[in-house]
Amino acid sequence: MDSSAMLGVPATPVLTVEEAASVLRIGRSLAYQLAQEYDASGGVSGLPVVRFGGCLRVPRWALLELAHCGRVVRLCDATVPSELPADVEGAVDVD
């Protein structure tokens, strides 16, 4: 069993703020507050989120980095992992 399954992280590439809150065992309101902090700080602190129109999504790998290491990833500066996890391969068309 991989460590993300032990954390209860869904296998999708992105999670809702509510799903991320559940993984981190924090409340919904705090998760949205942290997402707003991330946006306002330019990615220096808070819950890493990406905006798709009116929707906020938390990249799975950034949530795992936060949960495992306590490190907030500034998504605009992040390098793309050289290898996608097996559960994500084929779900993203990079051509």
C-alpha positions, -999 to +999 in steps of 0.1 A: +000+000+000+015+034-010+017+062+015-010+083-002-035+055+002-027+054+039-034+092+041-068+086+024-059+107-006-081+101-036-062+088-067-074+117-089-048+143-101-066+171-085-088+173-054-115+197-042-107+219-013-132+198+008-113+166-001-080+182+007-094+194+041-105+158+048-070+145+041-054+171+063-081+166+090-090+202+091-123+219+086-138+232+054-137+268+064-100+266+074-091+249+041-108+277+022-090+303+043-057+286+036-065+284-001-072+322+000-039+327+019-020+308-008-035+330-035-029+362-017+007+353-008+017+343-043+021+307-033+044+313-003+020+300+024-014+283+026-030+254+008-017+250-028-046+256-052-052+261-089-082+281-102-103+267-130-128+294-137-147+296-104-134+263-091-104+258-069-086+225-071-056+211-051-030+192-071-026+158-055+012+158-055+013+193-039-011+181-011+011+150-005+042+173-003+024+194+022+012+164+042+045+145+042+070+174+045+051+204+057+064+222+026+041+245+006+049+242-031+047+274-052+030+258-082+042+284-108+078+275-099+074+238-096+091+213-119+069+187-135+076+153-120+097+132-144+074+103-140+037+103-134+023+079-108+008+048-124-027+058-114-023+091-134-006+078-165-030+079-194-053+103-176-034+133-189-026+138-226+006+159-229+008+160-267 
